[in-house]
Amino acid sequence: MPPTANQGTEKTPGLPASVVIKRFTEQPERGLAEWASLQFLTELGLHPPLAPRFVGGDVRARVLLLEDLGEGT
């Protein structure tokens, strides 16, 4: 079946429409500090939020995912 224009664009409940993938390679302690900070602020559940929402990550891969806030103004 050929792909359609809508394929891959449906929102998953509870997840942002798009994410930013950050990789922390040279200074892992800085990446882990950002991870902890974003996770803490996300768990506070403030409205409006103070920072992009933490979505997840992988410590071994040194990757974290956060909500994409889109283009700034």
Secondary structure by P-SEA (a helix, b strand, c coil): cccccccccccccccccbbbbbbbcccaaaaaaaaaaaaaaaaaccccccccccccccccccbbbbbcccccc
